[in-house]
Every structure is written in structure tokens, then in C-alpha cells.
Amino acid sequence: MARAVTTKQKIMFTAAAWSIGLLIFFPILWTVLTSFKTEAQAINDPPLFLFFDWTLENYSVVQERSNYMKFLWNSVIIAGGSTLLGIIIAIPAAWSMAFTPSRRTKDILLWMLSTKMLPAVGVLYPIYLLFIELGLLDSRFGLVMVLMLINLPIIVWMLYTYFREIPGEILEAARMDGASLKEEILYVLTPMALPGIASTVLLNIILAWNEAFWTLNLTAANAAPLTAFIASYSSPEGLFFAKLSAASTMAIAPILILGWFSQKQLVRGLTFGAVK
């Protein structure tokens, strides 16, 4: 039975939701606004919100100083490549855990997720030496592999959750019709779990796009993504907040646009199977 919600409660919940949303979004808004200020206005006390001399000078300086498109392309390859590779590996793994479970399935999932609890700096030194030995230092392939392995537990866990919502009888019917294991996964399971797979892809692209620790420590110039592009605006002379904000805005703009246009798919995937 649905719970009755009064108009007053709706107004209160709506106001609370907008307040929380604006609070979360405010740092991004402030970064964007600061990118259009001069350096003097960026550190003005009290801070200037809207009433300042708008300028595009910072974006011009950033474009002249750095090859933005190179950093952007590296981010696209690293984030997209690591997510795609992770999905290819995770779909069969999540299928086996969801439809051929054992008593140890949840233990394995918990063990996989526990690897995310390890501080990244704890394994930096051995991975750094391994990269040097294999010649993967400052390479996009090396970063794709590292970010894929870092996010793989999350991908498997999410896909396992979505696959568990699919009735096993459907797969059994496909087997009775003569479907092979490959056909069962590709043509039956994957299309049915597409909303969940899409939300997993989007979430992991965002995680890989925003990864800074590994990209800063395992790259120098050739494979440096947009996180390194932002970090390059921290200099011994100090922080140039307006130019740093312009660089940050240019770095987050592609992923913001992607999130904006795919928000319906993301919400649909995150609520996949919530209602029987």
C-alpha cells in the first residue's frame, strides 16, 4: 500500500533535494566561474561570485601552453580502453557467479572487493618496478591494464548484482533451444542486462577518467591524461587559480557532458531490478 505524502512534505523533500544538489554542485560551479576571472579577481577577498570582469584569457593561455587535445585523447583511450577490457572480462565472470553459484561465491566477491580497500601507495613501488622491467612506463597500454585491474572488482560486483535479477529459466529455455554458452551470454543475457551494463560502463568511465594517483605516478609526457594536464598548473612559483580553474573546466567538461546526456540510462541501470 502506497504511503500518502502531503503537499508540505513534498515541498520539504524537494527543497532538501535541491539544497543537497546545489551543495554538491557548488565546487564545480565555482571552478567554472573562477576560470573566467583574472588572477587578481580569483584571489579577491571577499570572493567575487558573478560581478567581475569576464575574460577568456585563461583558456587562451592554457591552449597556448599545453596540447589539450593530446591529453584529452589519452584520457579517452585510457578510460574507454580500461572499461571495455574490464567489461569483456567481467561479463563471463559475473555470469558464472550468478548462474552457477557455489558456497564460496560471496566469499570470492568479498575478497575481490577487499582489494579496493588496500591503499594504492602500498603497491606503487612494486608496480612501478614492474612497469620499468616490462617497458610499460609512460605508456597508454600500461595505464589501461592498471586501471582495468583496479576497477575490475567493482565491474564484476555490479554485473553480478544485475545478472542475479534475470530469471534463470530464461537461460535454461535458450539452452533447450540449442544455444551455446557463447550465444547464451551474447544474445540472451547481455541484451536483457543492457541497462545494468550501460550504468556499469558509465560509472567506470568516470572512475577511470578521474583517476589521478596512478596516472601521475606512471606517466611523464607521452601517455599523460587530463589529470596530469591539471597537475601541470601547480608550479614552484605558486598556484595560478584562474588558469588552474580553466584547465580543470576543460578536463571535466567532456565527462560532464557525457553524464548529462546519459543520466537517464544511468538511473535506469542503477534501479534495474529494484521493482519486481
N, C-alpha and C positions, 0 to 999 in steps of 0.2 A: 504494500500500500504506500502510495507516494505521500511524503510529508508536506503539509501545507506550509508555504513560505509567504509571509506577509510582505506588503509593499515596503514597509520600513526596513525589514530585514534585507530585501533585495537591494535597496539603496545603500545600506550599510556595507553589504558584501561587495557591491560594485565599487563603492568609494575605497574600500580596503584594497581591492584588487588593483585599481588604478594607482593608488598610492605606492603599493609594493612594486608594481611595474615601473613606475617613474623613478623610484629609488634605485632599482637595479639598472635602469637605462641611463641614469644621470651621468655616470662616468664617461660613457660613450658620447653622450651629447656634449659634455664639457670638453672632451678631446677634440671633437669636430669644431666646436666654436673657437677653441684656442688656436686651431690650425689657420684660422682666418685673421688672427691678430698679429700685430708686430711683436717683436721680442720684448719691448718695453711694456706693452699692454698685457702681455702674457703673464708678467710677474707683478702687475699693478696691485697695490694694496689701498683700498679694498678691491677685490676682484671685479672685473668688468664682465657682465653677462651678455647683454645684447647691444648695448650702446657703446660701440667702439668703431674705429676706422677699419672697415672690412678690406682685406687685401688678399690677393692670390700669390703674393711674393714668395711665401714659404713653399708652395707647391712648385713654383718655378725653380727655386734654389735646389729643392730635393731632386727634381728631374735632371738638373744640370750636374749635380754632384754624384748621383747614383744611377745605375742602369736598372730602373724599376722593373722593366719587362723581363729581364733575366731572372731577378728574384721571384717575380710572380710565376714565371714558367717553372722554376724549380719547385715552388710550393705546390703548384698544380700536379706536377709529376709525382712528387713525394707523397702528398696527401691522397691523391687519386690512386696511385700505384699500390701504396700500402693497404688501402681499404679494399681495393679489388682483389689483391692477393689474399688478404685476410678472409674475405667472403668466400673465395674459391675453396680455401682450406676449411673454413668453419661450417659451411653447409653440410658436407658429409659427416663431419664430427658431431654436429648438433643433431643430425638425423639419427645417427647410431645411438646417441644417448637418449633421444626422445622415443624412439620406436623399438629399440632393442635394449631396454634398460637392464641394469644389473643392480645388485645390492650396493655396489660401490660407485654408482653414477653420481650421486650427490656429493660423495666424498671427493671424487675427481673434479667436479665442478668447483667445489670449495677450495681445493688445492690450487686449481688454475687461477681462481680469483685472488687467492692469497699472495700470488706473485706480484699483484698490483700494490700490495702493502709494503713491499721492500723499497726503501729509499733508493732512488735512481743513482745517487752518488756512490752507493755501496758497490755497484757493479761497473762503474765508469772505467776504472783503471784496467780491469781485465778485458773489457770490450774494446777499449782504446788500443791496447797492445795487440789484440786480435785483428783489429782493423788495419794496423800498421803491417802486420805479418801477411795479411791477405791482400794488401794493396787497395783497401776499400775506403781509406781515409779521404775525406772530402769528395765522396762520390755519391751520386743520387741513388744508385743501386744499394749501397750500404745503408743509407738512411731509410730507404723503402723497407728493407729487411728488418731493421731495428724497430721502426715504428709499427710494422705489421706484427712483430712478436710482442711488443708492448701492449697493443690493443687487442690482440687475438683472444685473450680470456673474456673481455667484455663482449666481443662479437659472438663467441660461442655461447656465452651465457644468455645473451638476448635472443639469439636464434633458437636456442633450446626452449626458452620460455614460449616463443611464438609457435614453434612446432608442436609443443605439448597441447596447444589449443585445437589442433587439427585432429578430427576423429580418425583413429587407426583403421576403422572399417573401410574408409575410402581407399587407403593404400592397399588393403587386402583385396578390394574389388579390382584394383588395377593389376595386381599380381595374377588374379584369376583370369583376367583378360589377356594375359601373356606379356605384361610389361616387364622389361628387365629392370635391374636395380638402377641403372643409369637413367632409363626412361622414367622410372618412378620418381626419381629425385628431380629430373629436369622438367618433366611435362605434367606432373601431378602435384608434387609437394611445393616446388618453388612458386608456381603461379598462385597457389592458394595462400601462401605466406608472403606474397609480394608486398603488402603494406608493412609488415614487420621487417622484411629485408630492407625496404626503402628507408625506414626510420633508422635502422641499424647503420646503413651506409652513410646517411646524412650525419648522424651523431659521430661516427668515427672519422669522417672527413673533417669535421670541426675539431675533434681532438688532435688529429694529425696536423692540421693547419696551424693550431695554436701551440704545438709542442716547441718549447724553447730550449730546454736543458740539453737534449741530445743534438739538436741542430746546431747549437752554438759550440758544443764541445767536439763534434765530429766533422765540422766543415771549416773551410777557410775562405775560399773565394768561388771555386767552380760550382759547388753544389749548394751554396748558401741560399736558404729560402727567405721569406719575408720577415721571419723572426730575427734573423741576422741583419736584415735590412734596417729594422727598427733599432737594434742594439748598436749599429754603427753611428747613431746620432748621440751616443754618450761618449764624450771626449774628455781628455785630461783638463781642458780649459773650463769644463763645466757642462751643464745641460742647457741646450737651447730649446726651451719648452715649445715655442711656436713651431719650429722646424720638426722637432720630435713629434708633436701632435699631428703635423701634416703627414709625416712618414707613417705614423700609426693609423691615421684615417685611410691612407692609400692601401695599407696592409689589410685592414679589417673590412674594407668596402666590398671586395668580391664575396667573402663568406657571409656578410650581412645580406647582400642581395640574394645569394643562394638560399639562405634561411628564410628570407621574406617570401620568396616565390614558392618555397616548398613547405611552408609551415602547416598547411592543411594535411599534406601527406605525412608529415612528421607526427602531428597529433593523431591522425588516423592510425598510424603504425604503433604509437605508444599506447593507444587504447584498444589495440587489436585483441580480441578475445575477452574483453572486460565484461561484455554483456552476452549471456548465453541465450 
